[in-house]
C-alpha cells in the first residue's frame, strides 16, 4: 500500500470533519493545516493557491489535491482500503449505500445551507425568514425520509449494518442542523441514530476542533 502523505486543510464545524473522520476510523496518518478563517478571504493568497474558491476543506495527498469532502472520503477508502466503511458491489446493500452516500450533499445541501444562511450566517438585515422557514421544512422532509426509508425495520446504520461513508455523509448534515437548533422536530429514531454515531470516538476526534 502506498504510504500516505496527507494534509487536510481544516476548520472546526466544516465539511473537513468528513475526511478527518474517515482517517480517524482507518487509522491513517495525516497533518492538519488551519487556514485563517477570515470571512471573504479564507487563508489568504497561500490558501487560494490550494483552493481557488477558498472553501474548507481541501486535501493534499502527495501531488493530489481534492476540494470536495464526499469525494475525499471515497478517495481515501478506495486508495487506502479495503475498509468496512464501504459497501462493495457484491453486498446486498450496495445500491442503498450509494444512494445515502450522495444524499447528504445532492439532496440535503440546499435545505441545510439555506437554513444556516438565513438563521445564523448572514447579517440579520440580509436574512429572509420565509426562505429560512421553507428550508427547515425541506430538511424535515429529508429527516422523515431518513427515518422511514434509511432507518426502517430497526436499522442502526444506513447500509451494510455498520458505519459506512453513507452515514458519514448524512450525519454531518444532521450535525449542522443541530448546531443551529433546528433538530427538535426530527423523528425519534433519527435522533437516536445521530446520538449513537456521534458518540463514536472517531467522530469525537474529528469534530473536536
Buried (B, 14 or more C-beta within 10 A) or exposed (E): EEEBEBBBBBBEEBBBBBBBBBBBBBEBEBEEBBBEEEEEEBBEEEBBEBBEEBBBBBBBBEEEEBBBBBBBBBBBBEEBEEBEBBBEEEBEBBEBBBBBBBBBBEBBBEBBBBBBBBBBEEEEEEBEEEEBEBBBEBBBEBBBBBBEBBBEEEBBBBBBEEBBBBBBBBBBBBBBBBEBEBBEEBBEBBBEBBEBBBEBEBBEBBBEE
